Amino acid sequence: MSTMTHTKPCNLKELYDSGWVSKTVREEIRENFLIKLAAGEVLYPGIIGYDDTVIPEINIALLAGHDLLFIGEKGQAKSRLMRGLIQFLDPEIPYLDIPGTPFHEDPKNPISKIARNYVDAHEAHEIPVKWWKREDRYAERLAPGTKFADIIGEIDPAKLAGGVSMSTEDALHFGLIPRMHRGIFAMNELPELDELVQVGLFNILEERDVQIRGYPVKFDIDLMILFSANPSTFNRSGKVIPQLKDRIGSTVQTHYPRDRDLGIQIMESESAIDLEGKYPVRVPYFMKEICEQITIQARKSKYVDQQSGVSARFSIANYRTMVSSARHRGVVLGESPAVPRISDLGHLYSSALGKLELDLMGTHQMTERQVVDSIIAEAIQIVFDEYVTEHGLDEIAEIFGKGVRIEVGDMIPSKQYAERLKRVPQAWEKAFEINASDDEAVRASCVEFVLAGLYSMDRISRSQDYGQTSYET
């Protein structure tokens, strides 16, 4: 019994015989997008909070065959959205494997003189064909420091020295964009791109050809071009030449999560931190709320440069730090599962300061750490106020108002909290999604949340010394 194996065409004749049809990048993306859309597939895996805003705009732009500009502040998934568009390309496409050509030539429409001459001089079965994978058909570049030669090209001195005429394509060294012929190219931070390079991009968007040093060497470049930009710089006069703006087909405005729960979903999804394993961590929802609320408050703070923005990476890094602090305590003290507390937020300086562009003009009395402390305190107060309003924590407040003094800290064993507060108020059973009476570590986390919340409402006092905090009436 014999078995048949199906192999991909490896020369031009076999490719023609297979019935393969040449498509432009836009046709390819449109066809694959429509297949996924009609099948009800998830179009942009891992993208949260854009279902009713950003995603419909991208979908329409793809159907229109437009180049796209993503405008938004940092940490709004612009790069992820751009990179995600490769899923609408075919898994792989054939190209002519011809020595000397810098392009992945379309077998039916070669654009370089070398490839056209080679095809004219050989029989179809003599012309080798290889296959270009989808993931290799995307390239991106960060605008600052990018030169014309990097992405478009330059005259090659070595070729001139060899006797090649400067007015022919043989004298050119091609940059990244021509080499991405039949693919997708993305330029991050467009307003930071040198004006000369912007002019070169304008020519590619307008005519889909490449001109280097003024020589009219024309190539029918097949390419989808994507851009990203921060609104504060993109809208600044003179940063992007008007002709380039005018040639970009669609502009998509991104944004931060519209509500805290969506922010928490993004934070948990992107943190990629394992809460299970040998040293598990159990995170109360109010601690997740506080972690995300810290980011929300930073986006409103007068001490933070709002033109720069506060990235979702701020939440993600702080969440990882909080969970790691709890896990560290759990390992050292033998508590399992470990449960994050307010005192774990004392370690956020390391993950927070590098992600905030502070605006301290006229407020020199505020240090960077004081700004972070202020933002954390505001977040705790807002979340605690919500719990008080929804669940009524007066009963808990009364307990702490009767002379109870509790010392808290990220390395104090949970059982010490339990000893100081033997009776768990019934109000806690309805106030939190996890019952404080079930576990000492959970109780310790709830105690710290209530103490910090009461302090934010001026119901109790607080003193700090050597990394530990004491709350009392």
Summary of the structure (lengths in Angstrom):
residues: 473
radius of gyration: 29.7
end to end distance: 88.3
largest distance: 96.8
contacts: 1472
relative contact order: 0.09
helix: 47%
strand: 14%
